[in-house]
Amino acid sequence: MSSLAELALGQTATVREVSGPRAFRRRLLEMGLVPGVAVKLVTIAPLGDPLRIEVRGGQWSIRRAEATQIEVT
């Protein structure tokens, strides 16, 4: 198991758990980033932060520090 921040560019994984502060978890869960959903790392900014991910057909930007709190398989 690894975190979302450790994925290689273009790699797809399945969310296993979202951890971190309660408000952070709640926001992501409400947006549809729930355990079992597939995520794909689309792009990485030139300096390595933020990451652009694809979730359920939409694309999100997420900070690397936040991505480390999302466990994927």
C-alpha positions in Angstrom: 0.0 0.0 0.0 1.1 3.5 -0.7 -0.1 7.1 -0.8 -1.6 9.0 -3.7 1.6 11.1 -3.7 3.7 8.1 -4.5 1.9 7.2 -7.8 3.8 7.4 -11.0 2.6 9.8 -13.7 -0.4 8.2 -15.6 -0.8 5.4 -13.0 -4.3 4.4 -11.8 -5.0 3.2 -8.3 -7.9 2.5 -6.0 -8.5 4.6 -2.9 -8.3 2.5 0.3 -8.5 5.1 3.0 -8.7 8.9 3.4 -7.0 10.0 6.7 -6.1 13.4 8.1 -8.1 16.1 9.9 -11.8 15.6 10.1 -12.7 18.6 7.9 -10.2 17.5 5.2 -11.6 13.9 5.1 -15.2 15.1 5.1 -14.6 17.5 2.1 -13.0 14.8 0.0 -15.6 12.2 0.9 -18.4 14.7 0.0 -16.7 15.3 -3.4 -16.7 11.6 -4.1 -13.2 10.5 -3.2 -14.4 7.4 -1.2 -12.8 4.1 -0.6 -13.1 1.9 -3.7 -13.1 4.6 -6.3 -10.4 4.7 -9.0 -8.0 7.7 -9.2 -5.4 8.5 -11.9 -2.4 10.8 -11.6 -2.7 13.0 -14.7 0.0 15.6 -14.3 2.6 16.9 -11.8 3.4 20.6 -11.7 7.0 21.5 -12.7 8.1 21.9 -9.0 6.3 18.8 -7.9 3.3 20.5 -6.3 0.3 20.4 -6.9 -0.8 17.1 -8.5 -3.7 16.8 -10.9 -5.8 13.7 -10.4 -8.8 12.3 -12.2 -11.6 11.1 -10.1 -15.0 9.9 -11.6 -14.4 11.8 -14.9 -13.4 15.1 -13.2 -10.0 16.5 -12.7 -8.8 17.9 -9.3 -5.7 19.7 -8.2 -4.4 18.5 -4.8 -1.4 19.4 -2.8 1.3 16.7 -2.4 1.0 17.0 1.5 -2.7 16.3 1.2 -2.1 13.4 -1.3 0.1 11.7 1.3 -3.0 11.3 3.5 -4.8 9.3 0.9 -3.9 5.6 1.0 -4.2 3.7 -2.3 -3.6 0.2 -3.6 
